[in-house]
Amino acid sequence: MGLVLVLGLVTALGGCSGSHSILDPAGPAARDVAWLWWGMLIGFGLVFLMVVALWLAAFRPRERSEHSPDEERRLGLRWILGGGILLPGVTILVLLAFGVPAGQRLLPLPLPGGEPPRVIEVTGHQWWWEVRYPDEAGEVVTANHLVMPAGEPVDFHVTGADVIHAFWVPRLGGKIDMIPGRINRIRLQADAPGVFGAQCAEYCGVQHAHMQLHLEAVPPEDFHAWLAARRDAEPAPTDPDDDHAPARATFAEQCASCHRVAGLSEGDVGPDLSDLGARATLGAGTLAMEEGAIARWLAEHQRLKPGNRMPAHDHLEPEAIQALGAWLETLRP
C-alpha cells in the first residue's frame, strides 16, 4: 500500500513540471495564474473537508433535542444564509480580488514608459501555425516555430484562418481564442531564455492534438540577430548546374503554388518554407527535424498526420522525394 501511495504521489507531482505545465511558471502572467490556481485548490480543499466533516457529524449518534417550530426555522435560516449566501459571496469576492489583477497582466495595456511592446502576429490554420513579425525594416514570416525576446513583454495578435483555434503557452500565461475575422490580443513575457511548449487549446478538427508550436525565448540581441538573418536571407540559388537543380524543378512544379520559398515561389496556401531546415519540428510537432525527416514527411505525411491538407505525393519517384527533402533541409537563413 505504501508503495502505491508513493508511486501515486510521484505521478501527481510529475504534472507540476514540464514544457506544458501551468504549475511551472516562467513569466509574470503565468505566475499570477499559478498562484490563483494554488489558492483555489487550497480554499476549495478546505471547503470540501468542512462539508465532509459536517456530513459525518450529521450521522453521529446523539440524543435528539427538541426544538420549537420557530427555533427550527431560525436554525434552517442560519444554514441557508451562511452556507448558501455568505460563503459563496465571500468566495466570489476573494476570487475577483485575485483574479482580476491576474487577468489584467494579460491585457495589452499601455506600459508606464510609453514604449509599446513588440508585436508578433500568429494565425491558426488546420493544423499549423503561421507566425509573422511585422517590422519597419521588412516583415518576416515563419511557421510552427516562434521566437521571442526574453525579459520583455510581447503583444501577440492572434486570429484564425479557417475555424476557431486557441493560442496557449501554459508556462507564460493564459490562453486566448483565435477567431476567424477577428484579432484578439494577449501580452506574454518570458523571464529568461528557454524553450516552451505551446498548443492549440480549442478543438479544431481531427488533428487538433497534433497542432503544437515550438516557442523559444532568447536574449534580445539574439532575437534581433535571428530576425535580421531571416529578413536578409539570400534568395534560393537557381544555378542549373547546382546539385539541387532537379529538386528545385520538382518543387516549382509540385509545391510552389502552395508554399513560399524566398526568391523562388510566392505560394500562400501552406506554410512558408524559406527557413524550413532551421526549424525544430515538422508538421507542427509531428516529427523532430533531423536528417531525412523532410523526405519521410513528404512520403508519409497522410499516414503521420491523417487529414492534413497537403496532397499525397504517390506519383513521385522515391528518388525525387529524397532529393526534394535533401534540398529543403538546406533552406536556412
Secondary structure as UniProt FT lines:
FT   HELIX           2..14
FT   TURN            15..16
FT   TURN            19..20
FT   TURN            22..23
FT   HELIX           28..58
FT   HELIX           69..79
FT   HELIX           80..86
FT   HELIX           87..104
FT   TURN            105..106
FT   TURN            112..113
FT   STRAND          118..125
FT   TURN            126..127
FT   STRAND          128..133
FT   TURN            136..137
FT   STRAND          140..143
FT   STRAND          145..149
FT   TURN            150..151
FT   STRAND          154..160
FT   STRAND          165..168
FT   TURN            170..172
FT   STRAND          176..178
FT   TURN            180..181
FT   STRAND          184..188
FT   STRAND          194..200
FT   TURN            206..207
FT   HELIX           208..210
FT   STRAND          212..218
FT   HELIX           220..231
FT   TURN            240..241
FT   TURN            243..244
FT   HELIX           245..254
FT   TURN            255..258
FT   STRAND          260..261
FT   TURN            262..264
FT   STRAND          265..266
FT   TURN            274..275
FT   HELIX           276..278
FT   STRAND          281..282
FT   TURN            283..286
FT   STRAND          287..288
FT   TURN            291..292
FT   HELIX           293..304
FT   TURN            306..307
FT   TURN            314..315
FT   HELIX           318..329
//
